[in-house]
């Protein structure tokens, strides 16, 4: 019983960590696009 609970808890933390990495990566890409748009407007 304890072992299955610990495995479930471990799986939950692992999936949360992977989701957070994808979110941070996506945020970085969005931020990069905003920077590129600002740079284009500054060039004009």
Wavefront OBJ file of the C-alpha trace (Angstrom):
o trace
v 0.000 0.000 0.000
v 2.740 2.460 0.975
v 4.833 1.507 -2.021
v 2.048 2.168 -4.556
v 1.316 5.513 -2.897
v 4.979 6.518 -3.135
v 5.097 5.511 -6.809
v 1.974 7.546 -7.505
v 3.451 10.528 -5.689
v 6.716 10.196 -7.619
v 4.849 10.041 -10.941
v 2.885 13.146 -9.998
v 6.021 15.138 -9.190
v 7.751 13.936 -12.373
v 4.834 14.977 -14.586
v 4.641 18.361 -12.863
v 8.348 18.942 -13.438
v 8.090 18.104 -17.128
v 5.102 20.377 -17.581
v 6.917 23.232 -15.879
v 9.898 22.831 -18.215
v 7.647 23.029 -21.254
v 5.912 26.085 -19.852
v 9.183 27.902 -19.218
v 10.419 26.979 -22.684
v 7.206 28.295 -24.251
v 7.433 31.491 -22.231
v 10.980 32.005 -23.475
v 9.848 31.631 -27.082
v 7.002 34.108 -26.553
v 9.368 36.583 -24.958
v 11.771 36.196 -27.869
v 8.974 36.985 -30.362
v 8.068 40.136 -28.428
v 11.713 41.208 -28.484
v 11.928 40.626 -32.235
v 8.788 42.711 -32.832
v 10.185 45.547 -30.717
v 13.449 45.381 -32.640
v 11.603 45.567 -35.992
v 9.659 48.625 -34.873
v 12.831 50.280 -33.619
v 14.483 49.680 -37.017
v 11.580 51.416 -38.783
l 1 2 3 4 5 6 7 8 9 10 11 12 13 14 15 16 17 18 19 20 21 22 23 24 25 26 27 28 29 30 31 32 33 34 35 36 37 38 39 40 41 42 43 44
